[in-house]
Amino acid sequence: MQIIEDARMAYQQDRKIFVARLSADLGKASKGTSLPMVANVIEAIEAEGWHLDKMANAVFGMGFGYENITCLFRRTD
């Protein structure tokens, strides 16, 4: 997955923060409360040496829209 490769490269380049924008199809979330694909991506990024520090989200579309989630990660070391 490209975003994981980006996180790995940013870590190798000794970056202090990594910002990722994730998208979630709210129509595929179980009643709009669970976003397992987003959780999987966050876990994979954290496995590359990052720690999720802050999140912000924006929902686009009425009813079954998309949620854009911006995540700020910091190095764990």
Backbone hydrogen bonds in HBPLUS format (Angstrom, degrees):
<---DONOR---> <-ACCEPTOR-->    atom                        ^
c    i                          cat <-CA-CA->   ^        H-A-AA   ^      H-
h    n   atom  resd res      DA  || num        DHA   H-A  angle D-A-AA Bond
n    s   type  num  typ     dist DA aas  dist angle  dist       angle   num
A0004-ILE N   A0001-MET O   3.14 MM   3  5.59 130.9  2.40 109.2 121.2     1
A0005-GLU N   A0001-MET O   3.22 MM   4  6.60 156.3  2.28 150.4 157.5     2
A0006-ASP N   A0002-GLN O   2.84 MM   4  6.15 154.0  1.91 153.3 161.2     3
A0007-ALA N   A0003-ILE O   3.01 MM   4  6.21 151.8  2.09 137.8 144.8     4
A0008-ARG N   A0004-ILE O   2.94 MM   4  6.19 158.7  1.98 148.9 154.7     5
A0009-MET N   A0005-GLU O   2.91 MM   4  6.15 161.5  1.95 150.3 155.1     6
A0010-ALA N   A0006-ASP O   2.92 MM   4  6.11 162.6  1.95 150.1 155.0     7
A0011-TYR N   A0007-ALA O   3.00 MM   4  6.18 153.9  2.07 145.6 152.5     8
A0012-GLN N   A0008-ARG O   2.96 MM   4  6.23 159.4  2.01 149.2 154.9     9
A0013-GLN N   A0009-MET O   2.89 MM   4  6.11 139.4  2.05 146.1 157.5    10
A0015-ARG N   A0010-ALA O   3.01 MM   5  5.46 165.9  2.03 166.8 162.7    11
A0014-ASP N   A0011-TYR O   2.97 MM   3  5.12 154.8  2.04 109.2 113.5    12
A0018-PHE N   A0073-PHE O   2.97 MM  55  5.05 153.8  2.04 135.6 139.4    13
A0073-PHE N   A0018-PHE O   2.77 MM  55  5.05 164.9  1.79 156.3 160.9    14
A0020-ALA N   A0071-CYS O   2.91 MM  51  5.19 159.8  1.95 148.8 155.2    15
A0071-CYS N   A0020-ALA O   2.75 MM  51  5.19 169.1  1.76 160.6 164.5    16
A0022-LEU N   A0069-ILE O   2.71 MM  47  5.00 171.1  1.72 153.4 153.6    17
A0069-ILE N   A0022-LEU O   2.68 MM  47  5.00 170.8  1.69 155.7 159.1    18
A0024-ALA N   A0067-GLU O   2.86 MM  43  5.12 148.2  1.96 142.4 152.8    19
A0067-GLU N   A0024-ALA O   2.89 MM  43  5.12 161.8  1.92 148.0 154.2    20
A0028-LYS N   A0025-ASP O   2.93 MM   3  5.57 156.7  1.98 118.3 125.3    21
A0026-LEU N   A0065-GLY O   3.00 MM  39  5.67 145.5  2.12 149.5 159.2    22
A0029-ALA N   A0026-LEU O   3.31 MM   3  5.13 152.9  2.39  95.4 103.3    23
A0033-THR N   A0030-SER O   3.25 MM   3  6.05 173.3  2.25 121.6 123.6    24
A0038-VAL N   A0035-LEU O   3.12 MM   3  5.49 122.0  2.47 107.3 120.8    25
A0039-ALA N   A0035-LEU O   3.10 MM   4  6.45 160.0  2.14 153.5 159.7    26
A0040-ASN N   A0036-PRO O   2.88 MM   4  6.10 155.2  1.94 148.7 155.2    27
A0041-VAL N   A0037-MET O   3.08 MM   4  6.33 155.3  2.14 144.5 150.2    28
A0042-ILE N   A0038-VAL O   2.96 MM   4  6.23 164.8  1.99 154.8 158.9    29
A0043-GLU N   A0039-ALA O   2.93 MM   4  6.14 164.3  1.95 152.5 156.7    30
A0044-ALA N   A0040-ASN O   2.99 MM   4  6.18 154.2  2.06 143.3 150.5    31
A0045-ILE N   A0041-VAL O   2.92 MM   4  6.18 156.3  1.97 153.2 159.3    32
A0046-GLU N   A0042-ILE O   2.92 MM   4  6.15 162.0  1.95 153.0 158.2    33
A0047-ALA N   A0043-GLU O   2.97 MM   4  6.18 140.3  2.13 140.8 151.6    34
A0048-GLU N   A0045-ILE O   2.97 MM   3  5.24 150.1  2.06 105.8 115.3    35
A0049-GLY N   A0046-GLU O   3.07 MM   3  5.43 161.9  2.10 114.0 116.2    36
A0076-THR N   A0049-GLY O   2.92 MM  27  5.66 147.8  2.03 158.3 152.2    37
A0051-HIS N   A0074-ARG O   2.68 MM  23  5.27 145.9  1.79 150.0 162.1    38
A0074-ARG N   A0051-HIS O   2.92 MM  23  5.27 158.3  1.97 143.3 146.9    39
A0053-ASP N   A0072-LEU O   2.78 MM  19  5.64 165.7  1.80 158.6 162.4    40
A0054-LYS N   A0072-LEU O   3.25 MM  18  5.16 158.5  2.30 136.2 141.4    41
A0072-LEU N   A0054-LYS O   2.87 MM  18  5.16 169.3  1.89 149.3 152.3    42
A0056-ALA N   A0070-THR O   2.95 MM  14  5.27 142.5  2.09 144.6 155.1    43
A0070-THR N   A0056-ALA O   2.78 MM  14  5.27 159.0  1.83 160.8 165.9    44
A0058-ALA N   A0068-ASN O   2.92 MM  10  5.32 144.1  2.05 146.2 157.1    45
A0068-ASN N   A0058-ALA O   2.82 MM  10  5.32 161.5  1.85 166.9 164.9    46
A0060-PHE N   A0066-TYR O   2.71 MM   6  5.23 168.9  1.72 164.7 168.7    47
A0066-TYR N   A0060-PHE O   2.81 MM   6  5.23 151.3  1.90 152.4 159.7    48
